[in-house]
Amino acid sequence: MRSKERRALLLEALSLGEIDVDEVAARLRVSASTVRRDLQHLAATRGVHRTYGGAILASHPPETTLTERLAVNGAEKRAIARAALDLVEDGDTLILDAGSTVATFGRLLARRRLRIITNNLALLPLLGEAPGLELVVLGGTLRATSMSTVGPLAVEALRLMTADRAIVSADGVVAGRGLCEASLDQVALKSLMMRQSREVIVLADTSKLGRAEQNAWAPLPRPWTLVTDSHGSPDQLRLLAEAGARIRVARNHAESEPDPVPVSPPGTGQAAG
């Protein structure tokens, strides 16, 4: 495993609380000295405090880059992306958010016939020459960590457009609170993406469910659709369903069960316009 991927996994673990060096080393199948070196690097660059036998984040976890996030839970993100394809119809207008899971999903759209509105700059080289796609790019201020645009220019451009579906991701998804992000600029644009769309689809692997370490929030409509992987806690999925989520559990191709399996709260209908 490369150092960049290990450090991204360490930051994911640290976001859930203090970690123990020996336990993490066993989980990652590396030596304890390798984990200590990674933690020394993170302590110097990412606001990590070393503790006796482990480490803890100093405050709100620092944002990882898009490249780092693409290296984490890759199989789960690919399964989620495949499952989400079933929710899109040719001829749709989609709003695609920034984020590694949405980027993974976007890569699967090159052969579809769609209109795509996006601030996700990482998708432009992949979709720019696709013959069946009309691509509308939201201008604005560059967020280098996510390779996306935000700010008033992006917001004002999006106010002029509507879509069939907004496909978004987040740093965290919490029942009753919504989508957690690192900045108000992100949630302002994400909230507008959801308001301008007939249906909201959230792509989030189960490590994001229940996470609330950042302090900017985008409330979710009722109902909304969550596409996640098969490692989620039943209690967490129940809470999200009670909060209005129609849940689709995407199965990894290595698993024996079919992909995907829908789980919905009782009495939910189609998304409101």
C-alpha positions in Angstrom: 0.0 0.0 0.0 1.4 3.4 -1.0 2.1 6.0 1.7 -0.5 8.4 0.2 -3.3 5.8 0.6 -2.1 4.8 4.1 -2.2 8.4 5.3 -5.7 9.0 3.8 -6.9 5.9 5.7 -5.2 7.1 8.9 -7.1 10.4 8.5 -10.3 8.6 8.0 -9.7 6.6 11.2 -8.7 9.7 13.2 -11.9 11.4 12.2 -13.7 8.8 14.3 -11.5 9.3 17.4 -8.1 8.4 18.9 -6.3 5.5 17.2 -3.9 3.0 18.6 -0.7 2.4 16.5 -0.5 -1.3 17.0 -4.2 -1.8 16.1 -4.0 0.3 13.0 -0.8 -1.4 11.9 -2.5 -4.8 12.1 -5.5 -3.5 10.2 -3.4 -2.0 7.4 -1.0 -5.0 7.4 2.1 -2.9 7.9 4.6 -2.5 10.7 4.0 -0.2 13.7 7.1 1.8 12.7 5.5 2.5 9.3 2.4 3.8 11.0 4.5 6.0 13.4 6.3 7.5 10.4 3.0 8.3 8.7 1.7 9.8 11.9 4.9 12.0 12.2 4.2 13.2 8.7 0.6 14.0 9.5 1.5 15.7 12.7 3.8 18.0 10.8 1.3 18.8 8.0 -2.3 17.9 9.0 -3.0 19.0 12.6 -2.6 15.5 14.1 -1.4 15.3 17.8 0.6 12.3 18.9 -0.5 10.6 22.1 1.0 7.7 24.1 0.8 4.8 21.8 -1.4 6.5 19.2 -2.7 9.9 17.8 -5.7 12.1 17.7 -6.9 15.0 15.6 -6.2 18.4 17.0 -9.6 19.9 16.0 -11.8 19.6 13.0 -10.1 17.1 10.6 -8.2 18.7 7.7 -9.6 18.2 4.3 -8.0 15.5 2.2 -7.4 16.1 -1.5 -9.5 14.6 -4.2 -6.6 12.3 -5.1 -6.3 11.1 -1.5 -10.1 10.5 -1.3 -10.1 8.5 -4.5 -7.6 6.1 -2.9 -9.9 5.3 0.0 -12.8 2.8 -0.2 -12.3 2.5 -4.0 -14.2 -0.8 -4.4 -17.2 0.6 -2.4 -17.3 3.8 -4.4 -17.2 1.9 -7.7 -20.1 -0.3 -6.5 -22.1 2.8 -5.5 -21.4 4.4 -8.9 -22.7 1.3 -10.7 -25.8 1.1 -8.6 -26.5 4.8 -9.2 -26.5 4.4 -12.9 -29.9 2.6 -12.7 -31.4 5.8 -11.3 -30.5 7.9 -14.4 -32.5 7.9 -17.7 -31.2 8.9 -21.1 -32.3 12.4 -21.8 -32.1 13.5 -18.1 -30.5 16.8 -17.0 -28.2 16.0 -14.1 -26.4 18.3 -11.6 -23.2 16.6 -10.5 -21.5 17.8 -7.3 -17.8 17.7 -6.6 -16.3 14.8 -4.6 -14.6 11.5 -5.2 -17.7 9.3 -5.3 -19.5 11.6 -7.7 -16.3 11.7 -9.8 -16.3 7.8 -9.8 -20.0 7.9 -10.9 -19.4 10.6 -13.6 -16.7 8.5 -15.3 -19.5 5.9 -16.2 -21.6 8.5 -18.1 -19.4 8.9 -21.2 -21.7 6.7 -23.3 -25.0 8.0 -22.1 -27.2 10.8 -23.6 -27.5 13.4 -20.9 -27.2 17.1 -20.1 -24.8 17.6 -17.2 -24.4 20.7 -15.1 -21.4 20.5 -12.8 -18.8 22.3 -10.7 -16.7 19.1 -10.7 -13.6 20.1 -12.7 -12.0 16.6 -12.5 -14.8 15.3 -14.8 -14.1 17.7 -17.7 -11.2 15.8 -19.3 -13.2 12.5 -19.0 -16.5 13.8 -20.3 -15.6 16.7 -22.5 -15.5 14.7 -25.8 -18.3 12.3 -25.1 -20.6 12.6 -28.1 -23.9 12.1 -26.3 -23.3 14.6 -23.5 -24.1 18.3 -23.3 -21.7 19.7 -20.6 -22.5 22.9 -18.7 -19.6 24.0 -16.3 -20.3 26.3 -13.4 -17.7 29.0 -13.1 -16.5 30.4 -9.8 -13.7 30.3 -7.3 -11.4 27.2 -7.5 -11.3 24.8 -4.4 -8.1 23.0 -5.2 -8.6 20.3 -2.5 -11.7 19.0 -4.4 -10.9 20.4 -7.9 -14.3 22.2 -8.0 -15.8 25.6 -8.2 -17.8 27.5 -5.5 -18.8 31.0 -4.7 -21.3 33.6 -6.0 -20.5 33.1 -9.7 -21.3 29.4 -9.5 -24.5 30.2 -7.4 -25.8 32.9 -9.8 -25.2 30.6 -12.8 -27.0 27.7 -11.2 -30.1 29.9 -10.4 -30.8 30.1 -14.1 -31.1 26.2 -14.5 -33.1 23.3 -13.2 -32.5 19.6 -13.4 -34.2 16.2 -13.2 -31.7 14.9 -10.6 -28.9 16.4 -8.4 -26.3 13.8 -7.6 -24.2 14.9 -4.6 -21.8 13.6 -2.0 -20.6 14.9 1.4 -18.0 14.6 4.2 -20.8 13.3 6.4 -24.5 12.3 6.2 -26.5 12.6 9.4 -30.1 11.7 9.9 -32.2 14.8 10.7 -29.3 17.2 10.0 -28.3 16.7 6.4 -25.0 16.8 4.6 -21.8 17.9 6.4 -19.1 19.9 4.7 -16.0 21.9 5.5 -17.1 25.3 4.3 -20.2 27.5 3.9 -19.4 28.1 0.2 -19.8 24.3 -0.4 -23.1 24.0 1.4 -24.5 27.2 -0.2 -23.9 25.7 -3.7 -24.9 22.1 -2.7 -28.2 23.4 -1.1 -29.0 25.2 -4.3 -28.2 22.2 -6.4 -30.8 20.2 -4.4 -33.4 23.0 -4.6 -33.0 23.3 -8.4 -33.6 19.5 -8.9 -36.7 17.4 -9.0 -34.9 14.5 -7.2 -31.9 14.4 -4.9 -29.5 11.4 -4.9 -26.7 11.2 -2.3 -23.7 8.9 -3.1 -21.9 8.1 0.2 -20.0 5.0 1.4 -20.8 3.8 4.9 -17.8 5.5 6.5 -19.6 8.8 5.8 -22.9 7.8 7.5 -23.4 9.5 10.9 -20.2 11.5 10.6 -20.5 15.1 11.8 -16.9 16.4 12.4 -17.3 19.5 10.1 -19.4 22.5 11.0 -21.2 23.5 7.8 -24.5 21.8 6.9 -26.8 21.4 3.9 -30.3 20.2 4.9 -31.8 17.4 2.8 -35.4 17.4 1.3 -37.9 14.7 2.1 -37.8 12.3 0.4 -34.3 11.8 -0.9 -32.3 8.8 -2.2 -29.1 7.4 -0.6 -26.9 5.0 -2.5 -24.4 3.4 -0.2 -22.3 0.2 0.2 -23.2 -3.0 2.0 -21.1 -2.4 5.2 -23.5 -0.1 6.9 -25.0 -0.5 10.4 -28.6 -1.5 10.2 -29.4 1.1 13.0 -27.7 3.8 11.0 -29.7 2.9 7.9 -32.9 2.8 9.9 -32.3 6.3 11.2 -31.7 7.6 7.7 -34.8 5.9 6.4 -36.9 7.5 9.1 -35.4 10.8 8.1 -36.8 10.4 4.6 -34.1 8.4 2.8 -35.0 5.8 0.1 -31.9 3.6 0.5 -30.2 1.5 -2.2 -27.5 -0.8 -1.0 -24.9 -1.5 -3.7 -23.2 -4.8 -3.6 -19.6 -5.2 -4.4 -19.1 -7.5 -7.4 -17.1 -9.8 -5.1 -20.2 -10.4 -3.0 -22.7 -13.0 -3.8 -25.9 -10.9 -3.5 -27.3 -9.0 -6.4 -26.4 -5.3 -7.1 -28.3 -3.2 -6.0 -30.8 -4.0 -3.2 -33.4 -1.3 -2.5 -34.4 -0.5 1.1 -37.0 2.2 1.5 -38.9 3.7 4.5 -42.6 2.8 4.6 -45.0 5.1 2.8 -42.5 7.1 0.7 -43.4 8.1 -2.8 -41.7 9.9 -5.7 -39.5 12.9 -5.0 -41.2 16.2 -4.9 -40.6 18.7 -7.6 
